[in-house]
Amino acid sequence: DLFAEYPLKPQEDKKRKNRIFVNMSENIPFHTALLAWAYMVNLKSDLADYLGYAVIGYTFFRTTWFIAYSYGINSPFPARSLSFALSLPCMLAALVISGITAFTE
């Protein structure tokens, strides 16, 4: 069973939801701004498809992170940690693609 093996006490559940909210409010606006910038740089670029793949990957992994964190799924398979870790290379790929476009076209 991938879910937490014990029911959370109301206080622990509230703390988990608060941590999720704080993480999302810290990261999502910054990441959204970076992805919006990447989109504007790549509007008519040959690399726009690759940027789309990076954004889809980022969105998938951050959504997976949210679900795993909400339900306490991180053992025995580290779904929460792995999904967060895999979202970062997607963001980096978007920035690299935008940098290539910005300096070559």
Protein Blocks (a to p, Z undefined) as FASTA:
>chain_A
ZZdfbdcdfklmmmmmmmmmmmmmmmmmmmmmmmmmmmmmmmmgcklmmmmmmmmmmmmm
mmmmmmmmmnopabfbdfklmmmmmmmmmmmmmmmmmmmmmmmZZ
